[in-house]
Amino acid sequence: MSSHPTFARAAFGGFIGTLAMTAMMYFVAPMMGPHMDIASMLGSMLGGSWTAGLIMHFVNGSVIFPAIYAYAMYPRLPGSPALRGTAWGVALWLVAQTVVMPMMGAGLFSSAMGGMMAAMGSLIGHVLYGSLLGVIASVTELRVAHA
């Protein structure tokens, strides 16, 4: 069963999505190509602190982006909650790759960080984030099947 997301459900979904995306970034992506350390990149804008960068990453993923999704984007996006969340994840990826990454010196579509492999890894992470956000934010009840 699903409904329009509340901020609390969106924040929880965003936190779970950020955890999954971050785990993929630090544990799976390095086995496939260049390592992208978002905490270091964001931290470089915050005085060089990796911890501050990681906190900023989680605030963005658990508070700011879920609030925008729940209050502004959800009503405007078509489809199921999973599709809406995925579309939001792709939108965030486009902004990250065309605005944020160039501002942080990584180039357009991560061209200075491994190019297409880095950009595609980032896309997979953002799709994972968005789909988890969309589904969890719209769940109104959990049912456990009894055997």
Steps between C-alpha positions, in 0.01 A plus 500: 500500500638845417410863544643847464823503700523675834824676588577237766464209254693690232780579746517133604499390136768757420713377790471136386569606139803703609632206703463267200653749257790575735570131564502439125732797445754394762484120475382399149612781269874478586502142365365623167713804426601838637401570859277803556512622860200730537581576865847627404360699208230666710741536790739695279232771490474485881860554603632162392315289758398153374257469794333833421469388138335173603260688729413737214442199270258345753321831569449547126382142449291466817350847547535743210439277195216301667326826600518629142378162374206475742379860478589615148583209271273211598179665372671592171659165418306227316474134583536275800690605812804300380491673160453845655791444737717367219419806288599721795824305537579552131422873532738523798766314299466746210545796736793328671674424170438833327527745791645350820778283357641779279488738800704250703761456225380158381393631159177471304363147540798416723739535207794572733413209733483206261254627243222274381563223757481749787192670355322166447591385851356824631184444294456151647545642850246777441246256350544275804458801731192631319321168469548425871388853590191473280388159625570556870352851500168369367458191718213546742505157657719195503344159485681184591382187325428210732575154371 
